[in-house]
């Protein structure tokens, strides 16, 4: 089942929830949502692994993700 949310296309993730991978100029961003094991909240529903970071960032919004893509 595919989930489209905030202009991102998510597919089921092997370990629960959903994942969206997007190619950017800086590398691939991995966005996860929909799992109880993620660092997320109702208002900040995404955990994101940015390509220039050593660990994922929790509590991200769609605005955070799209701003990162536009700026970098």
PyMOL commands that place a pseudoatom at each C-alpha (Angstrom):
pseudoatom trace, name=CA, resn=UNK, resi=1, chain=A, elem=C, hetatm=0, pos=[0.000, 0.000, 0.000]
pseudoatom trace, name=CA, resn=UNK, resi=2, chain=A, elem=C, hetatm=0, pos=[1.334, 3.428, -0.951]
pseudoatom trace, name=CA, resn=UNK, resi=3, chain=A, elem=C, hetatm=0, pos=[0.753, 6.440, 1.287]
pseudoatom trace, name=CA, resn=UNK, resi=4, chain=A, elem=C, hetatm=0, pos=[0.952, 9.983, -0.099]
pseudoatom trace, name=CA, resn=UNK, resi=5, chain=A, elem=C, hetatm=0, pos=[1.403, 12.614, 2.580]
pseudoatom trace, name=CA, resn=UNK, resi=6, chain=A, elem=C, hetatm=0, pos=[2.708, 16.204, 2.354]
pseudoatom trace, name=CA, resn=UNK, resi=7, chain=A, elem=C, hetatm=0, pos=[3.690, 15.667, -1.311]
pseudoatom trace, name=CA, resn=UNK, resi=8, chain=A, elem=C, hetatm=0, pos=[5.869, 12.658, -0.409]
pseudoatom trace, name=CA, resn=UNK, resi=9, chain=A, elem=C, hetatm=0, pos=[5.262, 9.080, -1.544]
pseudoatom trace, name=CA, resn=UNK, resi=10, chain=A, elem=C, hetatm=0, pos=[5.693, 6.497, 1.206]
pseudoatom trace, name=CA, resn=UNK, resi=11, chain=A, elem=C, hetatm=0, pos=[5.898, 2.729, 0.937]
pseudoatom trace, name=CA, resn=UNK, resi=12, chain=A, elem=C, hetatm=0, pos=[5.679, 0.213, 3.782]
pseudoatom trace, name=CA, resn=UNK, resi=13, chain=A, elem=C, hetatm=0, pos=[8.916, -0.073, 5.741]
pseudoatom trace, name=CA, resn=UNK, resi=14, chain=A, elem=C, hetatm=0, pos=[10.206, -3.518, 6.675]
pseudoatom trace, name=CA, resn=UNK, resi=15, chain=A, elem=C, hetatm=0, pos=[10.392, -2.683, 10.391]
pseudoatom trace, name=CA, resn=UNK, resi=16, chain=A, elem=C, hetatm=0, pos=[7.023, -0.907, 10.641]
pseudoatom trace, name=CA, resn=UNK, resi=17, chain=A, elem=C, hetatm=0, pos=[5.535, 2.341, 9.461]
pseudoatom trace, name=CA, resn=UNK, resi=18, chain=A, elem=C, hetatm=0, pos=[6.316, 3.932, 6.121]
pseudoatom trace, name=CA, resn=UNK, resi=19, chain=A, elem=C, hetatm=0, pos=[9.406, 5.265, 4.358]
pseudoatom trace, name=CA, resn=UNK, resi=20, chain=A, elem=C, hetatm=0, pos=[9.975, 7.805, 1.606]
pseudoatom trace, name=CA, resn=UNK, resi=21, chain=A, elem=C, hetatm=0, pos=[13.386, 8.087, -0.060]
pseudoatom trace, name=CA, resn=UNK, resi=22, chain=A, elem=C, hetatm=0, pos=[14.083, 11.246, -2.054]
pseudoatom trace, name=CA, resn=UNK, resi=23, chain=A, elem=C, hetatm=0, pos=[17.157, 11.996, -4.147]
pseudoatom trace, name=CA, resn=UNK, resi=24, chain=A, elem=C, hetatm=0, pos=[18.584, 15.473, -3.591]
pseudoatom trace, name=CA, resn=UNK, resi=25, chain=A, elem=C, hetatm=0, pos=[21.720, 17.306, -4.659]
pseudoatom trace, name=CA, resn=UNK, resi=26, chain=A, elem=C, hetatm=0, pos=[23.309, 16.324, -1.323]
pseudoatom trace, name=CA, resn=UNK, resi=27, chain=A, elem=C, hetatm=0, pos=[22.291, 12.658, -1.404]
pseudoatom trace, name=CA, resn=UNK, resi=28, chain=A, elem=C, hetatm=0, pos=[19.283, 10.574, -0.439]
pseudoatom trace, name=CA, resn=UNK, resi=29, chain=A, elem=C, hetatm=0, pos=[16.931, 11.701, 2.324]
pseudoatom trace, name=CA, resn=UNK, resi=30, chain=A, elem=C, hetatm=0, pos=[15.087, 8.925, 4.141]
pseudoatom trace, name=CA, resn=UNK, resi=31, chain=A, elem=C, hetatm=0, pos=[11.819, 10.042, 5.736]
pseudoatom trace, name=CA, resn=UNK, resi=32, chain=A, elem=C, hetatm=0, pos=[9.944, 7.671, 8.060]
pseudoatom trace, name=CA, resn=UNK, resi=33, chain=A, elem=C, hetatm=0, pos=[6.536, 7.941, 9.695]
pseudoatom trace, name=CA, resn=UNK, resi=34, chain=A, elem=C, hetatm=0, pos=[3.758, 5.871, 11.183]
pseudoatom trace, name=CA, resn=UNK, resi=35, chain=A, elem=C, hetatm=0, pos=[5.637, 3.721, 13.695]
pseudoatom trace, name=CA, resn=UNK, resi=36, chain=A, elem=C, hetatm=0, pos=[5.596, 3.840, 17.489]
pseudoatom trace, name=CA, resn=UNK, resi=37, chain=A, elem=C, hetatm=0, pos=[9.378, 3.349, 17.565]
pseudoatom trace, name=CA, resn=UNK, resi=38, chain=A, elem=C, hetatm=0, pos=[10.143, 6.673, 15.846]
pseudoatom trace, name=CA, resn=UNK, resi=39, chain=A, elem=C, hetatm=0, pos=[10.919, 9.989, 17.523]
pseudoatom trace, name=CA, resn=UNK, resi=40, chain=A, elem=C, hetatm=0, pos=[7.796, 11.788, 16.290]
pseudoatom trace, name=CA, resn=UNK, resi=41, chain=A, elem=C, hetatm=0, pos=[4.733, 13.582, 17.611]
pseudoatom trace, name=CA, resn=UNK, resi=42, chain=A, elem=C, hetatm=0, pos=[1.325, 14.526, 16.273]
pseudoatom trace, name=CA, resn=UNK, resi=43, chain=A, elem=C, hetatm=0, pos=[2.583, 17.934, 15.108]
pseudoatom trace, name=CA, resn=UNK, resi=44, chain=A, elem=C, hetatm=0, pos=[6.052, 16.686, 14.047]
pseudoatom trace, name=CA, resn=UNK, resi=45, chain=A, elem=C, hetatm=0, pos=[5.250, 13.379, 12.357]
pseudoatom trace, name=CA, resn=UNK, resi=46, chain=A, elem=C, hetatm=0, pos=[8.547, 12.553, 10.644]
pseudoatom trace, name=CA, resn=UNK, resi=47, chain=A, elem=C, hetatm=0, pos=[11.909, 11.091, 11.536]
pseudoatom trace, name=CA, resn=UNK, resi=48, chain=A, elem=C, hetatm=0, pos=[14.434, 12.005, 8.846]
pseudoatom trace, name=CA, resn=UNK, resi=49, chain=A, elem=C, hetatm=0, pos=[17.898, 10.766, 7.967]
pseudoatom trace, name=CA, resn=UNK, resi=50, chain=A, elem=C, hetatm=0, pos=[19.553, 13.641, 6.148]
pseudoatom trace, name=CA, resn=UNK, resi=51, chain=A, elem=C, hetatm=0, pos=[22.549, 12.637, 3.985]
pseudoatom trace, name=CA, resn=UNK, resi=52, chain=A, elem=C, hetatm=0, pos=[24.987, 14.961, 5.755]
pseudoatom trace, name=CA, resn=UNK, resi=53, chain=A, elem=C, hetatm=0, pos=[24.141, 13.821, 9.292]
pseudoatom trace, name=CA, resn=UNK, resi=54, chain=A, elem=C, hetatm=0, pos=[25.416, 10.850, 11.302]
pseudoatom trace, name=CA, resn=UNK, resi=55, chain=A, elem=C, hetatm=0, pos=[22.054, 9.985, 12.849]
pseudoatom trace, name=CA, resn=UNK, resi=56, chain=A, elem=C, hetatm=0, pos=[18.383, 10.621, 12.102]
pseudoatom trace, name=CA, resn=UNK, resi=57, chain=A, elem=C, hetatm=0, pos=[16.602, 13.770, 13.224]
pseudoatom trace, name=CA, resn=UNK, resi=58, chain=A, elem=C, hetatm=0, pos=[13.313, 13.185, 14.994]
pseudoatom trace, name=CA, resn=UNK, resi=59, chain=A, elem=C, hetatm=0, pos=[10.364, 15.515, 15.388]
pseudoatom trace, name=CA, resn=UNK, resi=60, chain=A, elem=C, hetatm=0, pos=[10.518, 16.931, 11.855]
pseudoatom trace, name=CA, resn=UNK, resi=61, chain=A, elem=C, hetatm=0, pos=[7.730, 18.564, 9.873]
pseudoatom trace, name=CA, resn=UNK, resi=62, chain=A, elem=C, hetatm=0, pos=[7.155, 18.611, 6.131]
pseudoatom trace, name=CA, resn=UNK, resi=63, chain=A, elem=C, hetatm=0, pos=[8.254, 22.258, 6.195]
pseudoatom trace, name=CA, resn=UNK, resi=64, chain=A, elem=C, hetatm=0, pos=[11.578, 21.219, 7.791]
pseudoatom trace, name=CA, resn=UNK, resi=65, chain=A, elem=C, hetatm=0, pos=[12.167, 18.615, 5.091]
pseudoatom trace, name=CA, resn=UNK, resi=66, chain=A, elem=C, hetatm=0, pos=[11.255, 20.816, 2.116]
pseudoatom trace, name=CA, resn=UNK, resi=67, chain=A, elem=C, hetatm=0, pos=[13.270, 23.729, 3.541]
pseudoatom trace, name=CA, resn=UNK, resi=68, chain=A, elem=C, hetatm=0, pos=[16.338, 21.455, 3.798]
pseudoatom trace, name=CA, resn=UNK, resi=69, chain=A, elem=C, hetatm=0, pos=[15.876, 20.357, 0.187]
pseudoatom trace, name=CA, resn=UNK, resi=70, chain=A, elem=C, hetatm=0, pos=[15.480, 23.928, -1.119]
pseudoatom trace, name=CA, resn=UNK, resi=71, chain=A, elem=C, hetatm=0, pos=[18.383, 25.424, 0.853]
pseudoatom trace, name=CA, resn=UNK, resi=72, chain=A, elem=C, hetatm=0, pos=[20.944, 22.710, 0.280]
for i in range(1, 72): cmd.bond("trace and resi %d" % i, "trace and resi %d" % (i + 1))
show_as sticks, trace
zoom trace
